[in-house]
């Protein structure tokens, strides 16, 4: 359970960073 919880949290953080990066790039292009 601990491994699954950590993996889920890590994936969420990574996904959040990716989304923020994409938004930042799009905003910079606009």
Secondary structure as GFF3:
##gff-version 3
##sequence-region A 1 30
A	DSSP	alpha_helix	2	29	.	.	.	ID=ss1
###
